[in-house]
Amino acid sequence: MAASHPDQGWSLLCNGVLIFEDTGELLPDGRVVAPRRPVTVAA
């Protein structure tokens, strides 16, 4: 890991990928991987 900022909700990996606390990602080529949030079912 190149940089970690849990207080801000993100980490920078050594391959240039930004990973966000909500599981989203920003790839070095500018593509975005949408957050993968769990689906909750109301009772």
C-alpha positions in Angstrom: 0.0 0.0 0.0 1.5 3.3 -1.0 -0.7 5.6 1.2 -3.5 5.0 3.6 -6.0 7.6 4.9 -8.7 5.8 6.8 -9.7 9.1 8.4 -10.6 10.3 4.9 -12.0 6.9 3.7 -9.5 6.0 1.0 -6.2 4.2 0.3 -3.8 4.4 -2.6 -2.2 1.1 -3.7 1.3 0.9 -5.2 -0.3 0.1 -8.6 -2.1 3.5 -8.7 -5.5 2.2 -7.8 -7.5 4.3 -5.3 -9.7 2.2 -3.1 -12.5 3.9 -1.1 -14.1 2.8 2.2 -17.4 2.1 0.4 -15.6 -0.5 -1.8 -15.5 1.7 -4.9 -12.3 2.1 -6.9 -10.7 4.6 -9.2 -8.3 2.9 -11.7 -5.2 4.5 -13.0 -6.7 4.8 -16.5 -9.6 6.8 -15.1 -12.2 4.0 -15.1 -14.5 3.8 -12.1 -15.5 0.6 -10.3 -18.9 1.3 -8.6 -19.2 0.5 -4.9 -20.5 -2.9 -4.1 -22.8 -2.3 -1.2 -24.6 -5.2 0.4 -28.3 -5.4 -0.2 -30.4 -5.2 2.9 -33.9 -6.6 3.2 -36.4 -4.9 5.4 -38.3 -7.2 7.8 
